[in-house]
Amino acid sequence: MGTIVCQDCQKVIEHYENEKVSTLYSTCPTCNKPEDK
C-alpha cells in the first residue's frame, strides 16, 4: 500500500494500492493555492 502525503502540511491525502510500500509527495487542495509573485 502506498501513501500520498502533502509536502506542505504533511497531511495524508490518499492511500493507494501498490505492490510495494511507498510514499509520494503531492500538495493537498488546501495548500494548493497559487502563490502571488
Predicted model as a PDB file, atoms N, CA, C, CB and O in Angstrom, pLDDT in the B-factor column:
MODEL        1                                                                  
ATOM      1  N   MET A   1       0.839  -1.183   0.000  1.00 88.00           N  
ATOM      2  CA  MET A   1       0.000   0.000   0.000  1.00 88.00           C  
ATOM      3  C   MET A   1       0.882   1.244   0.000  1.00 88.00           C  
ATOM      4  CB  MET A   1      -0.954  -0.001   1.216  1.00 88.00           C  
ATOM      5  O   MET A   1       1.897   1.285   0.696  1.00 88.00           O  
ATOM      6  N   GLY A   2       0.514   2.228  -0.753  1.00 92.00           N  
ATOM      7  CA  GLY A   2       1.261   3.468  -0.813  1.00 92.00           C  
ATOM      8  C   GLY A   2       0.473   4.599  -0.183  1.00 92.00           C  
ATOM      9  O   GLY A   2      -0.739   4.504   0.009  1.00 92.00           O  
ATOM     10  N   THR A   3       1.169   5.653   0.129  1.00 95.00           N  
ATOM     11  CA  THR A   3       0.549   6.811   0.754  1.00 95.00           C  
ATOM     12  C   THR A   3       0.966   8.056  -0.002  1.00 95.00           C  
ATOM     13  CB  THR A   3       0.935   6.918   2.250  1.00 95.00           C  
ATOM     14  O   THR A   3       2.125   8.201  -0.389  1.00 95.00           O  
ATOM     15  N   ILE A   4       0.011   8.957  -0.211  1.00 93.00           N  
ATOM     16  CA  ILE A   4       0.310  10.261  -0.798  1.00 93.00           C  
ATOM     17  C   ILE A   4       0.214  11.284   0.328  1.00 93.00           C  
ATOM     18  CB  ILE A   4      -0.672  10.612  -1.992  1.00 93.00           C  
ATOM     19  O   ILE A   4      -0.820  11.399   0.987  1.00 93.00           O  
ATOM     20  N   VAL A   5       1.297  12.022   0.542  1.00 95.00           N  
ATOM     21  CA  VAL A   5       1.384  12.980   1.646  1.00 95.00           C  
ATOM     22  C   VAL A   5       1.573  14.383   1.079  1.00 95.00           C  
ATOM     23  CB  VAL A   5       2.549  12.617   2.613  1.00 95.00           C  
ATOM     24  O   VAL A   5       2.284  14.570   0.092  1.00 95.00           O  
ATOM     25  N   CYS A   6       0.933  15.366   1.710  1.00 92.00           N  
ATOM     26  CA  CYS A   6       1.115  16.757   1.291  1.00 92.00           C  
ATOM     27  C   CYS A   6       2.505  17.223   1.690  1.00 92.00           C  
ATOM     28  CB  CYS A   6       0.030  17.677   1.914  1.00 92.00           C  
ATOM     29  O   CYS A   6       2.894  17.092   2.850  1.00 92.00           O  
ATOM     30  N   GLN A   7       3.257  17.766   0.736  1.00 92.00           N  
ATOM     31  CA  GLN A   7       4.618  18.198   1.036  1.00 92.00           C  
ATOM     32  C   GLN A   7       4.635  19.491   1.846  1.00 92.00           C  
ATOM     33  CB  GLN A   7       5.405  18.384  -0.253  1.00 92.00           C  
ATOM     34  O   GLN A   7       5.667  19.852   2.411  1.00 92.00           O  
ATOM     35  N   ASP A   8       3.503  20.191   1.910  1.00 89.00           N  
ATOM     36  CA  ASP A   8       3.460  21.442   2.668  1.00 89.00           C  
ATOM     37  C   ASP A   8       3.032  21.221   4.114  1.00 89.00           C  
ATOM     38  CB  ASP A   8       2.516  22.424   1.999  1.00 89.00           C  
ATOM     39  O   ASP A   8       3.715  21.673   5.033  1.00 89.00           O  
ATOM     40  N   CYS A   9       1.904  20.530   4.331  1.00 91.00           N  
ATOM     41  CA  CYS A   9       1.393  20.384   5.696  1.00 91.00           C  
ATOM     42  C   CYS A   9       1.575  18.982   6.263  1.00 91.00           C  
ATOM     43  CB  CYS A   9      -0.063  20.744   5.731  1.00 91.00           C  
ATOM     44  O   CYS A   9       1.202  18.733   7.409  1.00 91.00           O  
ATOM     45  N   GLN A  10       2.145  18.057   5.481  1.00 92.00           N  
ATOM     46  CA  GLN A  10       2.427  16.681   5.930  1.00 92.00           C  
ATOM     47  C   GLN A  10       1.175  15.874   6.235  1.00 92.00           C  
ATOM     48  CB  GLN A  10       3.298  16.713   7.156  1.00 92.00           C  
ATOM     49  O   GLN A  10       1.253  14.847   6.909  1.00 92.00           O  
ATOM     50  N   LYS A  11       0.011  16.325   5.745  1.00 93.00           N  
ATOM     51  CA  LYS A  11      -1.226  15.590   5.947  1.00 93.00           C  
ATOM     52  C   LYS A  11      -1.318  14.461   4.932  1.00 93.00           C  
ATOM     53  CB  LYS A  11      -2.445  16.526   5.837  1.00 93.00           C  
ATOM     54  O   LYS A  11      -0.886  14.615   3.790  1.00 93.00           O  
ATOM     55  N   VAL A  12      -1.881  13.326   5.342  1.00 93.00           N  
ATOM     56  CA  VAL A  12      -2.063  12.210   4.409  1.00 93.00           C  
ATOM     57  C   VAL A  12      -3.249  12.545   3.511  1.00 93.00           C  
ATOM     58  CB  VAL A  12      -2.292  10.845   5.173  1.00 93.00           C  
ATOM     59  O   VAL A  12      -4.357  12.776   3.994  1.00 93.00           O  
ATOM     60  N   ILE A  13      -3.009  12.571   2.202  1.00 90.00           N  
ATOM     61  CA  ILE A  13      -4.054  12.913   1.245  1.00 90.00           C  
ATOM     62  C   ILE A  13      -4.810  11.664   0.823  1.00 90.00           C  
ATOM     63  CB  ILE A  13      -3.458  13.618   0.018  1.00 90.00           C  
ATOM     64  O   ILE A  13      -6.039  11.674   0.754  1.00 90.00           O  
ATOM     65  N   GLU A  14      -4.089  10.595   0.541  1.00 92.00           N  
ATOM     66  CA  GLU A  14      -4.724   9.423  -0.050  1.00 92.00           C  
ATOM     67  C   GLU A  14      -3.869   8.188   0.163  1.00 92.00           C  
ATOM     68  CB  GLU A  14      -4.974   9.641  -1.542  1.00 92.00           C  
ATOM     69  O   GLU A  14      -2.644   8.267   0.257  1.00 92.00           O  
ATOM     70  N   HIS A  15      -4.538   7.042   0.238  1.00 93.00           N  
ATOM     71  CA  HIS A  15      -3.840   5.761   0.234  1.00 93.00           C  
ATOM     72  C   HIS A  15      -4.175   5.087  -1.092  1.00 93.00           C  
ATOM     73  CB  HIS A  15      -4.251   4.858   1.472  1.00 93.00           C  
ATOM     74  O   HIS A  15      -5.283   5.237  -1.607  1.00 93.00           O  
ATOM     75  N   TYR A  16      -3.225   4.350  -1.638  1.00 90.00           N  
ATOM     76  CA  TYR A  16      -3.480   3.665  -2.900  1.00 90.00           C  
ATOM     77  C   TYR A  16      -2.851   2.284  -2.857  1.00 90.00           C  
ATOM     78  CB  TYR A  16      -2.932   4.479  -4.096  1.00 90.00           C  
ATOM     79  O   TYR A  16      -1.911   2.030  -2.104  1.00 90.00           O  
ATOM     80  N   GLU A  17      -3.390   1.400  -3.680  1.00 92.00           N  
ATOM     81  CA  GLU A  17      -2.878   0.035  -3.746  1.00 92.00           C  
ATOM     82  C   GLU A  17      -1.628   0.013  -4.608  1.00 92.00           C  
ATOM     83  CB  GLU A  17      -3.948  -0.937  -4.304  1.00 92.00           C  
ATOM     84  O   GLU A  17      -1.603   0.570  -5.706  1.00 92.00           O  
ATOM     85  N   ASN A  18      -0.589  -0.639  -4.096  1.00 84.00           N  
ATOM     86  CA  ASN A  18       0.655  -0.746  -4.835  1.00 84.00           C  
ATOM     87  C   ASN A  18       1.345  -2.030  -4.401  1.00 84.00           C  
ATOM     88  CB  ASN A  18       1.569   0.499  -4.602  1.00 84.00           C  
ATOM     89  O   ASN A  18       1.080  -2.545  -3.315  1.00 84.00           O  
ATOM     90  N   GLU A  19       2.224  -2.544  -5.242  1.00 86.00           N  
ATOM     91  CA  GLU A  19       2.927  -3.778  -4.914  1.00 86.00           C  
ATOM     92  C   GLU A  19       3.861  -3.575  -3.729  1.00 86.00           C  
ATOM     93  CB  GLU A  19       3.712  -4.282  -6.123  1.00 86.00           C  
ATOM     94  O   GLU A  19       3.989  -4.452  -2.875  1.00 86.00           O  
ATOM     95  N   LYS A  20       4.507  -2.427  -3.681  1.00 88.00           N  
ATOM     96  CA  LYS A  20       5.426  -2.166  -2.581  1.00 88.00           C  
ATOM     97  C   LYS A  20       4.962  -0.932  -1.808  1.00 88.00           C  
ATOM     98  CB  LYS A  20       6.873  -1.973  -3.105  1.00 88.00           C  
ATOM     99  O   LYS A  20       4.204  -0.106  -2.315  1.00 88.00           O  
ATOM    100  N   VAL A  21       5.431  -0.835  -0.587  1.00 90.00           N  
ATOM    101  CA  VAL A  21       5.066   0.305   0.256  1.00 90.00           C  
ATOM    102  C   VAL A  21       5.907   1.500  -0.163  1.00 90.00           C  
ATOM    103  CB  VAL A  21       5.269  -0.017   1.774  1.00 90.00           C  
ATOM    104  O   VAL A  21       7.132   1.410  -0.232  1.00 90.00           O  
ATOM    105  N   SER A  22       5.254   2.610  -0.439  1.00 93.00           N  
ATOM    106  CA  SER A  22       5.987   3.801  -0.827  1.00 93.00           C  
ATOM    107  C   SER A  22       5.228   5.043  -0.404  1.00 93.00           C  
ATOM    108  CB  SER A  22       6.240   3.814  -2.335  1.00 93.00           C  
ATOM    109  O   SER A  22       4.037   4.984  -0.099  1.00 93.00           O  
ATOM    110  N   THR A  23       5.918   6.157  -0.389  1.00 93.00           N  
ATOM    111  CA  THR A  23       5.306   7.435  -0.054  1.00 93.00           C  
ATOM    112  C   THR A  23       5.569   8.395  -1.200  1.00 93.00           C  
ATOM    113  CB  THR A  23       5.856   7.999   1.294  1.00 93.00           C  
ATOM    114  O   THR A  23       6.709   8.591  -1.621  1.00 93.00           O  
ATOM    115  N   LEU A  24       4.492   8.990  -1.694  1.00 92.00           N  
ATOM    116  CA  LEU A  24       4.622  10.008  -2.724  1.00 92.00           C  
ATOM    117  C   LEU A  24       4.263  11.349  -2.102  1.00 92.00           C  
ATOM    118  CB  LEU A  24       3.717   9.694  -3.959  1.00 92.00           C  
ATOM    119  O   LEU A  24       3.425  11.419  -1.203  1.00 92.00           O  
ATOM    120  N   TYR A  25       4.894  12.404  -2.580  1.00 93.00           N  
ATOM    121  CA  TYR A  25       4.590  13.731  -2.063  1.00 93.00           C  
ATOM    122  C   TYR A  25       3.845  14.522  -3.123  1.00 93.00           C  
ATOM    123  CB  TYR A  25       5.877  14.468  -1.633  1.00 93.00           C  
ATOM    124  O   TYR A  25       4.221  14.537  -4.295  1.00 93.00           O  
ATOM    125  N   SER A  26       2.785  15.176  -2.684  1.00 92.00           N  
ATOM    126  CA  SER A  26       1.962  15.991  -3.557  1.00 92.00           C  
ATOM    127  C   SER A  26       1.552  17.221  -2.761  1.00 92.00           C  
ATOM    128  CB  SER A  26       0.712  15.198  -4.087  1.00 92.00           C  
ATOM    129  O   SER A  26       2.148  17.513  -1.724  1.00 92.00           O  
ATOM    130  N   THR A  27       0.551  17.938  -3.229  1.00 89.00           N  
ATOM    131  CA  THR A  27       0.028  19.076  -2.498  1.00 89.00           C  
ATOM    132  C   THR A  27      -1.472  18.915  -2.370  1.00 89.00           C  
ATOM    133  CB  THR A  27       0.389  20.410  -3.196  1.00 89.00           C  
ATOM    134  O   THR A  27      -2.164  18.693  -3.364  1.00 89.00           O  
ATOM    135  N   CYS A  28      -1.979  19.025  -1.152  1.00 85.00           N  
ATOM    136  CA  CYS A  28      -3.416  18.866  -0.950  1.00 85.00           C  
ATOM    137  C   CYS A  28      -4.159  20.127  -1.400  1.00 85.00           C  
ATOM    138  CB  CYS A  28      -3.723  18.558   0.534  1.00 85.00           C  
ATOM    139  O   CYS A  28      -3.552  21.193  -1.509  1.00 85.00           O  
ATOM    140  N   PRO A  29      -5.457  20.020  -1.659  1.00 82.00           N  
ATOM    141  CA  PRO A  29      -6.231  21.168  -2.166  1.00 82.00           C  
ATOM    142  C   PRO A  29      -6.148  22.406  -1.265  1.00 82.00           C  
ATOM    143  CB  PRO A  29      -7.685  20.768  -2.327  1.00 82.00           C  
ATOM    144  O   PRO A  29      -6.173  23.529  -1.767  1.00 82.00           O  
ATOM    145  N   THR A  30      -6.050  22.220   0.048  1.00 82.00           N  
ATOM    146  CA  THR A  30      -6.000  23.393   0.928  1.00 82.00           C  
ATOM    147  C   THR A  30      -4.663  24.117   0.829  1.00 82.00           C  
ATOM    148  CB  THR A  30      -6.255  22.979   2.372  1.00 82.00           C  
ATOM    149  O   THR A  30      -4.593  25.320   1.081  1.00 82.00           O  
ATOM    150  N   CYS A  31      -3.606  23.402   0.468  1.00 81.00           N  
ATOM    151  CA  CYS A  31      -2.288  24.026   0.315  1.00 81.00           C  
ATOM    152  C   CYS A  31      -2.017  24.420  -1.128  1.00 81.00           C  
ATOM    153  CB  CYS A  31      -1.197  23.083   0.804  1.00 81.00           C  
ATOM    154  O   CYS A  31      -1.058  25.137  -1.413  1.00 81.00           O  
ATOM    155  N   ASN A  32      -2.859  23.953  -2.034  1.00 70.00           N  
ATOM    156  CA  ASN A  32      -2.610  24.135  -3.466  1.00 70.00           C  
ATOM    157  C   ASN A  32      -3.190  25.462  -3.946  1.00 70.00           C  
ATOM    158  CB  ASN A  32      -3.211  22.966  -4.274  1.00 70.00           C  
ATOM    159  O   ASN A  32      -4.021  25.493  -4.853  1.00 70.00           O  
ATOM    160  N   LYS A  33      -2.745  26.558  -3.331  1.00 69.00           N  
ATOM    161  CA  LYS A  33      -3.218  27.878  -3.728  1.00 69.00           C  
ATOM    162  C   LYS A  33      -2.129  28.549  -4.556  1.00 69.00           C  
ATOM    163  CB  LYS A  33      -3.595  28.746  -2.485  1.00 69.00           C  
ATOM    164  O   LYS A  33      -0.947  28.430  -4.231  1.00 69.00           O  
ATOM    165  N   PRO A  34      -2.504  29.240  -5.603  1.00 63.00           N  
ATOM    166  CA  PRO A  34      -1.476  29.911  -6.408  1.00 63.00           C  
ATOM    167  C   PRO A  34      -0.745  30.961  -5.579  1.00 63.00           C  
ATOM    168  CB  PRO A  34      -2.103  30.563  -7.658  1.00 63.00           C  
ATOM    169  O   PRO A  34      -1.361  31.715  -4.825  1.00 63.00           O  
ATOM    170  N   GLU A  35       0.564  30.998  -5.728  1.00 60.00           N  
ATOM    171  CA  GLU A  35       1.359  31.962  -4.972  1.00 60.00           C  
ATOM    172  C   GLU A  35       1.393  33.291  -5.710  1.00 60.00           C  
ATOM    173  CB  GLU A  35       2.792  31.434  -4.740  1.00 60.00           C  
ATOM    174  O   GLU A  35       1.471  33.339  -6.937  1.00 60.00           O  
ATOM    175  N   ASP A  36       1.334  34.355  -4.944  1.00 55.00           N  
ATOM    176  CA  ASP A  36       1.473  35.688  -5.539  1.00 55.00           C  
ATOM    177  C   ASP A  36       2.950  35.947  -5.791  1.00 55.00           C  
ATOM    178  CB  ASP A  36       0.859  36.797  -4.615  1.00 55.00           C  
ATOM    179  O   ASP A  36       3.779  35.808  -4.891  1.00 55.00           O  
ATOM    180  N   LYS A  37       3.270  36.325  -7.019  1.00 51.00           N  
ATOM    181  CA  LYS A  37       4.685  36.560  -7.316  1.00 51.00           C  
ATOM    182  C   LYS A  37       4.897  38.015  -7.642  1.00 51.00           C  
ATOM    183  CB  LYS A  37       5.166  35.676  -8.478  1.00 51.00           C  
ATOM    184  O   LYS A  37       6.022  38.426  -7.923  1.00 51.00           O  
TER     185      LYS A  37                                                      
ENDMDL                                                                          
END                                                                             
